[in-house]
Amino acid sequence: MADTMMRTLQVRTSDGICPVHLHFPTGKDPWPGAILYMDGPGIRPAIQEIAARLAGAGYAVALPDLFYRAGPYPPVDPRIIWSDPNLKAAHRERYMESAKPKGVMADTGALLEALDGVPEVSRGKIGVVGYCMGGRLALIAAGTFPERIAVAASYHGGGLANDAPSSPHLLAPRMRAKVYVAGAIEDGNFTDAMKARLEQALTDAGVDHHVETYPARHGWVPRDLPAHDPAEAEHHWRSLLPLFDGVLKSGR
């Protein structure tokens, strides 16, 4: 893995200014671009570490703070928030509800435009990856920006194939990306029925995809979540890096 650096971009959107943490390798640029959609707790060291590790593999990784509409928030400790029903409900209402798919896709459009002017980022096709709520957003982005997103990965994402009008599986006919989805066992956010429904939608649309279930609990990747599983977190890297490399570096 290469050494990395990080700087912050201020991306103007239709709703204000979205701070974006850009992680990239030291050395010669530009690098293939990627967007990392955060999980429900928000921006914190554990999610920055994931972005930095992906950057160390040779990518310019944009990590937008999707909660900017709700205003600044104090340092987040998911183990505390997730263990208290009242704190969890308050966090969900104030912050997670501020990052609805329609708004995040508008943010993504602004971010893609901004990245075209960032010297560390190669022009053209990019990859997207997301965790938990971000896993859902990654698939929605693949269906919203098919001309830019060449590869999309979702880890322990929820609501990927349900009856909501914003369900990602409905966008399968628009997707041109290679899609990878990893769910957790016994996850009410991604049941076997949802997995089958997503598989069918992607297959019917002719999307190059792979959907599988890891022997872990929902939220196994970030190190600060109660469900973190070190072995399966490394499994996630063994799937993510070859996936991105095979699509985004094959022509480099």
FENBEL-V798229 format. One line per field, one symbol per residue. ss: DSSP state (2 for helix, 1 for strand, 0 for the rest). phi: phi as a letter, one per 20 degrees, with the letter a starting at -180 (. if undefined). burial: 1 if it has 24 or more other ideal C-beta (glycine too) atoms within 12 Angstrom, else 0. A space follows every 10 residues. Layout:
BEGIN
ss: ???
phi: ???
burial: ???
END
This chain:
BEGIN
ss: 0001111111 1110011111 1111100000 1111111000 0000222222 2222220011 1111000222 0000000222 2000222222 2222022200 2222222222 2222200000 1111111111 1022222222 2222000011 1111100000 0000000222 2222000111 1111000000 0222222222 2222000011 1111000000 0000000002 2222222222 2222222200 00
phi: .ffccbcddd efdfdqdefc eddbffofde cgebddefef fofagfefff ffffffeoce dedfefeffe ngcfgddgff ffedgfffff ffffdfffdf gfffffffff fgffffdeff dffofcdcbb clffffffff ffeecffdee bcccdkedme bceffefgff egfefcefdc ccddfldfeb fgffffffgf ffffemefbb cbdefbegnf effdegegcg ffffgfffef ffffgfeedf de
burial: 0001010010 1010000111 1111100001 1111111111 1111011111 1111111111 1111111111 0010010100 1100000000 1000110111 1011111111 1101100101 1100111111 1111111111 1111110111 1111111111 1100011111 1101111111 1111001011 0001101110 1100101011 1111011111 1111101110 0110011011 1011101100 00
END
